[in-house]
Amino acid sequence: MELLKILFVTALCVAGSIAKIEEEDGILIVTKDNFEEVLEDTYVLIEFYAPWCGSCTKFAPKYVELAKALLETELEVKLGKVDTTEEPELAQMQEIRSYPTVKLFRDGVPIKYQGDLEVSAVLDWLTKKATSPVEEIKSIRGAKKFIKKHDIAIIGFFKDFDTKEAETFWHVANANGDYGFGFTNTESVFKEFKAEDGQVFLFKNFDERQNVYNKQMDAKKLEKFIEANSIPLVIDYDEKISEKVFGGNNKDFLVAFLSEDDGDYDNYAEEFTKTAKKYHEKMMVVTFNVDDPQQSQMLEYFGLKKKDVPAMRIINMVDSGFHKFKPENPELKDKNIYDFASKYLKGELKRYLSAEDVPEDWDAKPVKVLTGKNFEKIAMDKSKHVLVGFYAPWCGHCKQLAPIYDELGEKYENNKKVVIAKLDATANELEDIDIKGYPTIILFKKGTNEAIRFEGNRTVEGMSKFIDSDGTEGASEEEDKKVEEKEGEEGLSKDEL
């Protein structure tokens, strides 16, 4: 019964282990040096922010209000905050990709908050999460009440709580705060659900209603099982579930672009469901309704227009955004859909790279316009230094840089050994160049084509020194270690989906 003791002792633990750590308005100032000490408390909510972030500035007074509100409750939750510009290593360790990011550390295990940044919403969430993650179920009636209470109810059946299997279940429950976890060793409950020792049942109000995990108990496999089965086989995209769908551990998605007005959902939903049933633990199937103005914007990311709908693509999430794959046969029949998913999972498909046509006047101005179709020819010309600015049309920092970059182009317009160019990275993708934020400026060095990223001052003088020094002054020294969103750069993140 050792595990059971641990469970309830943990549930009854109160905060109080943190001492002599700097506070501001009742909120702990968390650093790399005191992070482990802070996590010694049972429940710690930490905000990861950046001073330049507008959303963080708006949330700051609400976070202080939350600290005061917690004092009026019985919740034993400490609040902390991390300035990621001062603690970049801590931000990288916690995989912070957008701001503000709020995490609850429950016995040191992080649970990311994905709701509204309002005091009442965060407080409601904490009320549910700052308790023991697993509820003991002692009767059939108790089990049915538990299942009814939770949208997703997960029950572990263990005749002996003091086993490695039960302990693994406990740790998975502790790390997954969005669901209701229960466990039982009551014989009548076993019989009611025809459960066997060591099985985990997942109950839900959609699709099959019930799924059973009966493999060898393994934390990663159990988490994958829960993630795959806690959402519908075919997910109708909604902004409210964006983070849950695209922010989880799953990296592979079969995406369908459909028109509800044209009857596509009635005509093709079942076709996608067949493939989803086969591969639901390997990839998610998501539909976008192109009649919705917001969802139709996704067409641009895939180089599609509304006239191309219905259509399907596969995306693979990577740190810099996502890689896209196009079907050999675009017709939305069940065999084509299944073959598309099957070939992708076998590694038989080549990544699809979008590329705009080269405009007729691409070289009419000092700053040359590159696309995926002329990039190789221009940027890889070894007889010249070629400086390329990778931008996004919607990026505010890119718009600020534009007149400065044009001035730089004018400066080198008559230099036969230097080319100043730009490329819309949202419409043109390159095989070996991942753009992690906008704007990104890269020098393709004369003689070698070595790609050197610029991290100096974005002034005519700063960029000129970079070019004239053959890419040594202002070059990035640790570009792979940077957090994607930092001051002066608008990063790519899953939130864009």
C-alpha positions in Angstrom: 0.0 0.0 0.0 3.0 2.2 -0.2 1.9 4.0 -3.4 -1.5 4.7 -1.9 0.2 6.3 1.1 2.2 8.5 -1.2 -0.9 9.5 -3.1 -2.8 10.8 -0.2 0.3 12.3 1.6 1.0 14.2 -1.6 -2.6 15.4 -1.7 -2.4 16.7 1.9 1.0 18.4 1.6 1.0 22.1 2.0 3.2 24.7 0.6 5.9 26.1 2.8 9.3 24.9 1.6 10.2 28.1 -0.2 12.2 30.6 1.8 14.4 33.6 1.2 13.5 33.9 -2.5 12.9 37.4 -3.8 9.3 38.3 -4.3 7.4 41.1 -6.1 3.7 41.7 -5.3 3.6 38.2 -3.7 5.1 36.6 -6.8 8.4 34.7 -6.6 11.2 35.9 -8.9 12.3 32.6 -10.4 15.7 32.2 -11.9 17.8 29.3 -13.1 19.7 29.2 -9.8 16.6 29.0 -7.6 14.3 27.0 -10.0 14.8 23.6 -8.4 14.3 25.1 -4.9 11.0 26.7 -6.0 9.8 23.4 -7.4 10.2 21.7 -4.0 6.7 23.1 -3.2 3.8 20.8 -4.2 2.0 23.3 -6.4 3.8 26.2 -8.1 2.3 28.3 -10.9 4.9 30.0 -13.0 4.5 32.6 -15.7 7.2 32.8 -18.4 7.2 36.3 -20.0 9.2 38.8 -21.9 9.2 42.5 -21.0 8.6 43.5 -24.7 5.6 41.3 -25.1 2.3 43.2 -25.2 0.2 40.3 -24.0 2.5 39.9 -21.1 2.1 43.5 -20.1 -1.7 43.1 -20.2 -1.5 40.0 -18.1 0.9 41.4 -15.5 -1.7 43.2 -13.3 -4.1 40.2 -13.6 -1.3 37.9 -12.3 -0.9 40.1 -9.3 -4.6 40.0 -8.8 -4.5 36.2 -9.0 -1.9 36.1 -6.3 -4.2 38.2 -4.0 -7.2 36.0 -4.9 -5.4 32.8 -4.0 -4.9 34.2 -0.5 -8.7 34.1 -0.1 -8.9 30.4 -1.0 -7.7 27.2 0.6 -5.5 26.4 -2.3 -1.8 26.0 -1.4 -0.4 27.3 -4.6 2.7 29.5 -4.9 3.0 31.9 -7.8 6.3 32.7 -9.6 7.5 34.4 -12.8 10.5 34.1 -15.1 11.8 36.9 -17.2 13.0 34.9 -20.2 15.2 37.7 -21.5 17.2 37.4 -18.3 16.9 33.6 -18.0 17.2 32.3 -21.6 18.5 28.9 -20.6 15.6 28.3 -18.3 13.2 29.3 -21.1 14.9 26.9 -23.5 14.8 24.1 -20.9 11.1 24.6 -20.5 10.6 24.8 -24.3 9.0 28.3 -24.2 7.8 29.2 -27.7 5.2 31.9 -27.1 4.4 34.5 -24.4 3.1 34.5 -21.9 3.3 30.8 -21.1 1.8 29.7 -17.8 2.6 26.3 -16.3 1.5 24.7 -13.1 4.3 22.5 -11.6 2.6 19.7 -9.6 5.3 17.8 -7.6 7.8 19.2 -10.2 5.8 18.0 -13.2 4.7 20.8 -15.5 1.1 21.2 -16.8 0.7 23.9 -19.4 -2.3 26.3 -18.9 -4.1 26.7 -22.2 -7.2 28.7 -21.2 -8.1 32.4 -21.1 -5.7 34.7 -19.3 -8.4 36.0 -17.0 -8.2 35.7 -13.2 -11.4 33.8 -12.8 -10.5 31.3 -15.6 -7.0 30.6 -14.1 -8.4 30.3 -10.6 -11.1 27.8 -11.7 -8.4 25.8 -13.5 -6.2 25.8 -10.4 -9.0 24.7 -8.2 -9.3 21.6 -10.4 -5.6 21.0 -10.8 -4.0 21.8 -7.4 -5.4 18.7 -5.9 -4.4 15.0 -5.9 -4.4 14.0 -9.6 -5.9 10.6 -9.0 -9.2 9.8 -7.3 -9.8 6.4 -5.7 -13.0 4.7 -6.9 -14.5 2.2 -4.4 -17.9 1.3 -5.9 -19.8 0.8 -9.2 -21.9 3.9 -8.4 -18.7 5.9 -7.6 -17.2 4.8 -11.0 -20.3 5.9 -12.9 -20.4 9.3 -11.1 -16.7 9.8 -11.9 -17.3 9.0 -15.6 -20.2 11.3 -15.7 -18.3 14.1 -14.0 -15.5 14.3 -16.5 -15.6 14.8 -20.3 -12.6 12.5 -20.5 -12.5 10.0 -17.6 -9.5 7.6 -17.3 -9.6 4.7 -14.8 -6.7 2.4 -14.0 -7.7 -1.1 -12.8 -5.0 -2.4 -10.3 -5.6 -5.2 -7.9 -2.5 -4.0 -6.0 -1.7 -0.3 -5.9 1.9 -1.0 -4.7 3.2 -2.1 -8.2 5.4 -0.5 -10.8 2.4 -0.5 -13.2 0.2 1.5 -10.7 3.1 3.9 -10.0 3.5 4.5 -13.8 -0.2 5.3 -14.0 0.1 7.7 -11.1 3.0 9.6 -12.8 1.2 9.8 -16.1 -1.9 11.2 -14.3 0.3 13.8 -12.5 1.7 15.0 -15.8 -1.7 15.3 -17.6 -3.9 17.8 -15.9 -6.7 18.1 -18.5 -8.5 14.8 -17.7 -10.1 13.0 -14.8 -7.9 10.2 -13.5 -9.2 7.5 -11.2 -8.0 4.1 -10.0 -9.7 1.1 -8.4 -9.0 -2.3 -6.9 -12.6 -3.0 -6.0 -13.7 -6.4 -7.4 -17.2 -5.3 -8.2 -16.0 -2.5 -10.3 -13.6 -4.9 -12.2 -16.6 -7.1 -12.9 -18.9 -4.3 -14.0 -16.5 -3.1 -16.7 -15.1 -6.6 -17.5 -11.7 -5.2 -16.7 -8.4 -7.1 -16.2 -5.6 -6.2 -13.8 -3.4 -3.5 -15.2 -5.8 -2.3 -17.9 -6.6 1.4 -18.3 -10.1 2.5 -19.5 -10.7 5.8 -21.2 -14.3 7.0 -21.3 -15.6 9.8 -23.5 -18.9 11.1 -25.0 -17.9 10.7 -28.7 -16.7 8.1 -31.2 -16.3 4.7 -29.6 -17.2 6.0 -26.1 -14.7 3.8 -24.5 -11.1 2.7 -25.3 -9.0 0.2 -23.5 -5.2 0.3 -23.0 -4.0 -3.3 -22.4 -0.4 -3.1 -23.5 2.6 -3.4 -21.3 2.5 -0.4 -18.9 4.8 2.2 -20.3 4.5 6.0 -19.6 5.1 7.2 -23.1 2.8 4.6 -24.7 0.1 5.3 -22.2 0.4 9.1 -22.8 0.2 8.5 -26.5 -2.9 6.3 -26.1 -4.6 9.0 -24.0 -3.7 11.8 -26.4 -4.9 9.9 -29.4 -8.2 8.8 -27.9 -9.1 11.9 -25.9 -10.0 13.8 -29.1 -12.4 12.8 -31.9 -11.1 10.6 -34.7 -11.8 13.4 -37.1 -11.3 16.9 -35.5 -13.3 19.8 -36.8 -10.9 22.7 -36.2 -11.8 25.3 -33.7 -9.6 28.1 -32.4 -10.4 27.1 -28.9 -8.8 23.7 -29.3 -5.8 24.9 -31.4 -3.3 24.6 -28.7 -4.6 21.2 -27.5 -4.4 19.8 -31.1 -1.3 21.4 -32.4 0.5 22.0 -29.2 0.7 18.4 -28.0 3.1 15.6 -28.5 1.7 14.6 -31.8 3.7 15.9 -34.8 1.8 14.5 -37.8 -1.5 15.7 -39.1 -3.7 14.7 -42.1 -5.5 18.0 -42.9 -8.7 18.2 -45.0 -9.9 21.5 -46.5 -13.7 21.2 -46.9 -16.6 23.5 -47.7 -19.6 23.0 -45.5 -21.8 25.1 -47.8 -20.9 22.8 -50.7 -21.7 19.6 -48.8 -18.1 18.4 -48.5 -18.5 17.3 -44.9 -21.4 15.1 -45.8 -19.6 13.7 -48.8 -16.1 13.1 -47.4 -16.2 12.9 -43.6 -16.7 9.2 -43.5 -13.8 8.7 -46.0 -11.5 10.4 -43.6 -12.9 8.6 -40.6 -11.8 5.2 -42.1 -8.2 6.3 -42.3 -8.4 8.0 -38.9 -9.5 4.7 -37.3 -6.5 3.0 -38.7 -3.8 5.5 -37.8 -5.3 7.5 -34.9 -2.4 6.8 -32.6 0.1 7.9 -35.3 -1.5 11.0 -36.8 -4.4 13.3 -36.2 -7.0 14.0 -38.8 -8.2 17.7 -38.8 -10.7 19.4 -41.0 -10.8 23.1 -41.9 -14.1 24.7 -43.0 -13.0 27.1 -45.8 -16.4 28.9 -45.5 -15.2 30.3 -42.2 -13.1 33.4 -43.0 -10.5 32.7 -40.3 -10.1 29.0 -41.2 -9.9 29.8 -44.9 -6.7 31.7 -44.2 -5.0 28.3 -43.7 -5.3 27.8 -47.5 -2.5 30.3 -48.0 0.0 28.3 -45.9 -0.5 25.4 -48.3 -0.4 27.3 -51.6 -4.1 26.5 -52.1 -7.0 28.6 -53.3 -10.7 28.1 -52.5 -11.2 26.7 -56.0 -8.9 23.8 -55.1 -11.2 22.7 -52.3 -11.9 19.9 -51.4 -8.3 19.1 -50.8 -6.0 17.3 -48.4 -2.4 17.7 -47.2 -0.2 16.2 -44.5 1.9 18.4 -42.2 4.7 17.4 -39.9 5.4 19.9 -37.0 9.0 20.9 -36.6 10.7 23.6 -34.4 10.6 26.1 -37.2 7.0 25.6 -38.2 5.8 22.7 -40.3 6.7 20.6 -43.3 4.0 19.9 -45.9 3.3 16.9 -48.0 1.0 16.7 -51.1 -0.9 13.6 -52.3 0.0 11.9 -55.6 -3.8 11.5 -56.2 -5.8 14.5 -54.9 -9.2 12.9 -55.3 -10.8 12.4 -51.8 -11.7 8.7 -52.0 -11.1 6.4 -49.1 -8.3 4.4 -50.9 -6.5 7.6 -51.9 -6.7 9.0 -48.4 -5.5 5.8 -46.9 -2.6 5.4 -49.4 -1.6 9.1 -48.8 -1.3 8.5 -45.0 0.3 5.1 -45.4 3.0 6.3 -47.7 3.8 9.3 -45.5 4.1 7.1 -42.4 6.4 4.8 -44.3 8.6 7.7 -45.3 7.9 7.3 -49.0 6.7 10.9 -49.7 8.9 13.8 -50.5 8.3 17.1 -48.7 6.3 19.6 -50.8 7.9 23.0 -51.0 5.7 26.0 -52.1 7.2 28.5 -54.5 5.8 31.6 -56.2 6.4 32.4 -59.8 9.3 34.8 -60.4 7.9 38.3 -61.1 8.9 39.8 -64.4 10.4 42.8 -62.6 12.2 40.8 -59.9 15.5 42.6 -60.6 14.2 46.0 -61.5 15.0 47.5 -58.1 18.2 47.6 -56.0 16.7 44.9 -53.7 16.1 41.8 -55.9 13.0 39.7 -55.4 13.6 36.0 -54.9 11.1 33.1 -54.9 11.6 29.4 -54.5 12.0 29.2 -58.3 15.0 31.5 -58.7 16.6 31.3 -55.3 19.1 28.6 -56.2 20.3 30.5 -59.3 20.7 33.9 -57.6 21.6 33.1 -54.0 24.1 30.3 -54.8 26.1 32.4 -57.3 29.6 31.8 -55.9 31.0 34.8 -57.7 29.1 37.1 -55.3 28.1 37.8 -51.7 24.3 37.5 -51.7 22.5 38.9 -48.7 18.9 37.6 -48.4 16.3 39.0 -46.1 13.6 36.4 -45.3 10.4 38.2 -44.3 6.7 37.7 -43.7 4.2 40.3 -45.2 2.3 40.5 -41.8 5.5 41.0 -39.7 5.8 44.4 -38.0 9.5 44.2 -37.6 9.9 43.4 -41.3 7.9 46.4 -42.2 10.1 48.6 -40.0 13.2 47.1 -41.6 12.0 47.5 -45.2 13.1 51.2 -45.8 16.5 50.5 -44.2 16.9 47.4 -46.3 16.0 49.4 -49.5 18.7 51.9 -48.5 21.2 49.1 -48.2 20.2 47.8 -51.6 20.8 51.3 -53.1 24.3 51.4 -51.5 25.4 48.2 -53.2 23.4 48.6 -56.4 26.5 49.2 -58.5 28.7 46.6 -56.7 29.2 43.7 -59.0 30.3 41.4 -56.2 27.3 42.0 -53.9 23.6 41.3 -54.3 20.9 42.4 -51.9 17.8 40.3 -52.1 14.6 39.5 -50.2 12.2 36.5 -50.1 8.7 36.1 -48.7 9.3 33.0 -46.5 5.6 32.4 -46.0 5.0 31.8 -49.7 8.4 30.2 -50.6 10.0 27.3 -48.8 13.6 26.0 -49.2 14.8 22.5 -48.5 17.7 23.2 -46.3 16.9 26.5 -44.7 14.6 26.7 -41.7 13.4 30.2 -40.8 12.6 30.4 -37.1 11.6 34.0 -36.9 11.1 37.2 -39.0 13.0 38.9 -40.3 15.9 36.5 -40.7 18.9 37.8 -42.7 21.4 35.4 -44.2 24.6 36.0 -46.2 25.5 33.4 -48.8 29.2 33.8 -48.9 31.1 34.4 -52.1 33.3 31.5 -53.1 31.7 28.9 -50.8 27.9 29.6 -50.5 28.3 29.2 -46.8 25.1 30.5 -45.1 25.9 32.9 -42.3 23.1 34.3 -40.2 23.2 38.0 -39.3 22.5 38.9 -35.6 24.0 42.5 -35.5 22.3 45.9 -35.6 19.7 46.1 -38.3 21.0 49.4 -39.7 22.7 50.2 -43.0 26.0 50.5 -41.2 25.5 47.3 -39.2 24.6 45.2 -42.3 27.3 46.8 -44.4 29.9 45.8 -41.9 28.5 42.3 -42.0 28.9 42.1 -45.8 32.2 43.9 -46.0 33.8 41.6 -43.3 32.8 38.5 -45.3 30.1 37.7 -42.7 32.3 37.9 -39.6 31.0 41.1 -37.9 27.5 40.6 -36.6 27.3 36.9 -37.3 25.3 34.6 -35.1 27.4 32.6 -32.8 24.7 30.4 -31.2 21.8 30.6 -33.5 20.6 27.1 -32.7 20.3 27.9 -29.0 18.1 31.0 -29.4 14.5 31.1 -28.2 12.3 31.5 -31.3 10.5 34.6 -30.0 12.8 37.3 -28.8 13.0 41.1 -28.9 13.1 42.4 -32.4 12.0 39.2 -34.0 8.6 37.8 -34.6 8.8 34.0 -34.2 6.9 31.1 -35.7 4.9 29.0 -33.4 2.1 26.4 -33.3 -0.2 29.2 -32.1 -0.3 30.4 -35.7 -2.4 27.4 -36.5 
